[in-house]
Amino acid sequence: MVTKYRIVLVDDHEVVRLGLKSLLEHRENFEVVGEAASAREAVEQVARHRPDIVLMDIRLPGASGIEACEEITTQYPNTRVIMLTSYAEDEMLFSAIRAGASGYVLKQIAGEDLIKAIEAVGKGEALLDPAVTQRVFQEVRRAVKEEEASAFANLSQQERHVLMLVSEGKTNREIAKALFLGEGTVRNYVSSILSKLGVSNRAEAAAYAVEHNLKEYL
């Protein structure tokens, strides 16, 4: 038995909606149950029809498609939203993801690829247009780097060096020799590091250093 997806189309251009409707209704597993030209109409159509998927433009008169997406995904969690847009702007992309969109597709997409995207989202997958996927990975990597860096924000450069040697299993005497410091000074550094990191012993400090890639922040 063919799984049939009930779809609401949201775009303020009637010609675009007609084109999408014509494309989708040629497939036996798609049924366009509603159309909307604004964010408010989109929410109303979803409330009325409880579709499986909303195909929504980001740029709409009044409230944006992103605002409508957030409202829909919050109130109707079984409805998945695909943002269909002419824009590959980073802020829009990440705003759409934060709003709960399951897909982000550029309008330049080929018809057959759009069909596949809708089917993928209908099956519960998340989907990004290949043109923006690399940006997501770059943003994720940047966010990870920021989080890692913040993990050592309270440590001085010297404390980071001491922590690095602690993570390598060095004793206070060995650290003192390597950094040309007094053993008592190293002991004070280690005590300060444990306090700042909120850990109770050298082993925990070493594990923390490894987990947050201390080597990259020396």
HUGI-V612048 format. One record per backbone hydrogen bond with DSSP energy under -0.5 kcal/mol. CO is the residue of the C=O (numbers start at 1). NH is the residue of the N-H. If there is no record, write none. Layout:
co=CO nh=NH
co=CO nh=NH
This chain:
co=3 nh=5
co=4 nh=6
co=5 nh=7
co=5 nh=31
co=6 nh=52
co=6 nh=53
co=7 nh=33
co=7 nh=34
co=8 nh=55
co=9 nh=36
co=10 nh=57
co=12 nh=14
co=13 nh=17
co=14 nh=18
co=15 nh=19
co=16 nh=20
co=17 nh=21
co=18 nh=22
co=19 nh=23
co=20 nh=24
co=21 nh=25
co=23 nh=26
co=24 nh=27
co=27 nh=30
co=29 nh=5
co=31 nh=7
co=31 nh=33
co=34 nh=9
co=36 nh=11
co=37 nh=61
co=38 nh=42
co=39 nh=43
co=40 nh=44
co=41 nh=45
co=42 nh=46
co=43 nh=47
co=44 nh=48
co=45 nh=49
co=46 nh=50
co=52 nh=80
co=53 nh=8
co=54 nh=56
co=54 nh=82
co=55 nh=10
co=56 nh=84
co=58 nh=60
co=58 nh=65
co=61 nh=39
co=63 nh=39
co=64 nh=68
co=65 nh=69
co=66 nh=70
co=67 nh=71
co=68 nh=72
co=69 nh=73
co=70 nh=74
co=71 nh=75
co=72 nh=76
co=76 nh=79
co=78 nh=80
co=80 nh=54
co=81 nh=83
co=81 nh=102
co=81 nh=103
co=82 nh=56
co=82 nh=84
co=83 nh=85
co=83 nh=105
co=84 nh=58
co=85 nh=107
co=89 nh=93
co=90 nh=94
co=91 nh=95
co=92 nh=96
co=93 nh=97
co=94 nh=98
co=95 nh=99
co=96 nh=101
co=97 nh=100
co=102 nh=127
co=103 nh=83
co=104 nh=129
co=105 nh=85
co=106 nh=109
co=110 nh=114
co=111 nh=115
co=112 nh=116
co=113 nh=117
co=114 nh=118
co=115 nh=119
co=116 nh=120
co=117 nh=121
co=118 nh=122
co=119 nh=123
co=120 nh=125
co=121 nh=124
co=127 nh=104
co=129 nh=132
co=129 nh=133
co=130 nh=134
co=132 nh=136
co=133 nh=137
co=134 nh=138
co=135 nh=139
co=136 nh=140
co=137 nh=141
co=138 nh=142
co=139 nh=143
co=140 nh=144
co=141 nh=145
co=142 nh=146
co=143 nh=147
co=144 nh=148
co=145 nh=149
co=146 nh=150
co=147 nh=151
co=148 nh=151
co=149 nh=152
co=150 nh=153
co=152 nh=155
co=156 nh=160
co=157 nh=161
co=158 nh=162
co=159 nh=163
co=160 nh=164
co=161 nh=165
co=162 nh=166
co=163 nh=167
co=164 nh=168
co=165 nh=170
co=166 nh=169
co=171 nh=175
co=172 nh=176
co=173 nh=177
co=174 nh=178
co=175 nh=179
co=176 nh=180
co=176 nh=181
co=177 nh=180
co=182 nh=186
co=183 nh=187
co=184 nh=188
co=185 nh=189
co=186 nh=190
co=187 nh=191
co=188 nh=192
co=189 nh=193
co=190 nh=194
co=191 nh=195
co=192 nh=196
co=193 nh=197
co=194 nh=198
co=194 nh=199
co=201 nh=205
co=202 nh=206
co=203 nh=207
co=204 nh=208
co=205 nh=209
co=206 nh=210
co=207 nh=211
co=208 nh=212
co=209 nh=214
co=210 nh=213
co=213 nh=216
co=214 nh=217
co=215 nh=218
